[in-house]
Amino acid sequence: MATRRSVLRSLLGNAVLAASMTLATLPVHAANPVLKIGFVGVTSGPAAAWGTSNVRSMQTRAAWLNELGGVTIGGTTYDIEIVTFDDQKDPKRAIAGMEKMAQAGIHYVVGPNVDDGAAAVRPVAEQNNIMYFPYAFPKALYSPPASNAILGMIANYQSGPAIYKYLRDNKGVKKVAFVAANESDPLSQRDGGVEAAKALGLEVVSSSVTYQVDTTDFTPVLTPVLRTRPDLLVLSGVAPANAPQLIRSARELGYTGLISTETAQDAQVLKEGAGDLANGFISVGGASTPEIASDAMKEFVTRYTKMFGEYNDESNTKVYALEYIIETLKANPKAIDNVAEFKQTMNSFSAPNIYMKGDSTLKYVGTTSFGQKRQVFVPMVVNEYQGGAFKTLFIAEVD
Amino acid sequence: MEQIIANGLYLGAQYALIALGLTLIFALMNVLNFAHGQLYVLGGFVTYTLYAKAGFPYPIALLMAGLTLALVGGLLEKYLFRPVIKKSHREESTMLLAAGVAFFLDAIILLLFGEKQRGVPKIIEGVFNWDFRIIMPYDRIVIGCVAICSVALFIGYMQYSKTGRAMRALAQDKIAAQLMGVDVDRYQMIGFALAAMLAGLVGGLLVSITGINLGMGGPTSIKAFLMVMIGGAGVVSGAIAGGFILGMMESIGLSVFSSYGDVTYLMIFASLMVFLAIRPQGLMGKPWG
């Protein structure tokens, strides 16, 4: 247990680190020219964890690369500068953020984090030659004629069927219930999940129950769901803030079946909020489980923790977007201010994936889901929470 | 039905405690404190830090969170709200100030405690199960009882203590109270501190059940305003009634209308609009303010 002095030190440290995080967005004064990469997403309010893990991943990696002397693209070595904009999960602000990026001459932006924000910025991105990496699932963003958005993670309609199939075949799941927050992302993820479950021959016993994101007691929400006696309870698109409470309420109501989600979660949050009640909870993560994490991934986690005080497991996936941008630019230096070149390079791009053990590669995928390569390849690591940490249940690939 | 009533009572007890602080500030100073939810969140984070991180016993952490929030509330009143109230005759000045304080506290909380959801170990293990008619974890029962006791203590304090009487006098007629020798500045500061302490106390109580995160402030303020509107602004008994009514409506709505999606708050808001059109001063408020 931490001493009181160390807690005070940690609080002060957090404040100093956050201040330094703000300073990190200021122009870098170095000998190298600067390559600006943008971020437009949510770093405040209830969903702050989603965007913050993005920004901090980018800042950690940028600081690391700059410390190594910068990134060489087409014979010129650049320092990486991350320009951030908090859209507060508001599509209008997301548009303003993307316009700010355009005014700053930025062509590569990570975000937004949610469906409506990602859809809202599309015209601005397309008019201003910006490639952006949303963490949002609408297929229209990535399917022709759209071509500027690249999905930065695995969509629920890709991971859901794989998880349900695994649980049907290995755990004997027959009846599934879905519960979702009353917001566009979780609702669309729920609808996709219901469709996938039915396609696999599973019986959907409940899918109409929703909840407000600010719910403080989930007992009344879950009572009617659990009366249907599902084998699997799917928390569609659940925010990390709500997951521990939902799990805890379900277990306290006597539910003994499986619980899963298709969104990334944080082990520490689950541990604090639900403790051992979260054991067996299944979610989708990135490449930091001991079985597959490379030394580079371990160093990234160490650097992130040193910079910001605490690691966020969501960054296991979010570490990738900046890597893809930089490596693609390295592969075709003309793309540095020409997104048409970037799009062309995506079709044949391949580079080593430094974050995974073995010979995994970075490549663009998504042809099956979107009809074109508009998704970054990240390993689909399905995790099971056990005693305060995630354990790999199985690993699959998209496309 | 038993489960619905039990859920409603539990929710009502915590809601009532949240609404009490808001209505107290409104009664004393005519200020709509939009930062009330952020004070609740701050109380939760202080309790989390002291209990889960620094290792203080939970009751001590809770007490210290309450005292910390009382101090924050007192400072806010003395250095922000009091000067604005004295200098500005426009009521919206304090509303804007409160909104500004809410944003400021959000930023401070993000800097100090981070963006993650935080929770603490259960204070009591086990679940009360009455033949599957009422299922309620023991920690919720304890927190609900503590909330009800806190409401009772608050009422007793306001009713029988010298400070409570002074604050009630201020709420009824500030000028008359001043003429009778009540130190307005002092009791307004005590009132603000007491309200902040109540918010912090609820945050500290609920961090053991629901956890706490940065984004809970705004929605909590909205719910608190709902309760105050139902019960009547500036009336202590109204805030309590509003809290229990909202808790019961939420519990019934979530059970009865579960198959229709999330229509509970839609119906609560619709009912509130009709109710306020008929009785704008709320259940126990006075038409003249």
Interface residues (C-beta under 8 A of the other chain):
Chain A: M1 A2 T3 R4 V7 S10 L11 N14 A15 A18 A19 T43 S44 G45 P46 A47 A48 A49 T52 N182 S208 V209 T210 Y211 Q212 V213 D214 T216 D217 T219 P220 V221 T223 P224 V225 P240 A241 P244 Q245 E252 L253 G254 D266 Q268 V269 E272 G273 A274 G275 G309 E310 N312
Chain B: Q3 I4 N7 Y10 L11 Q14 T49 A52 K53 A54 G55 D106 A107 L110 L111 L112 F113 G114 E115 K116 Q117 R118 G119 V120 P121 K122 V127 N129 F132 I135 M136 P137 R140 L206 I209 T210 G211 N213 L214 G215 M216 G218 P219 T220 K223 E250 S251 L254 S255 S258 S259 Y260 G261 D262 Y265
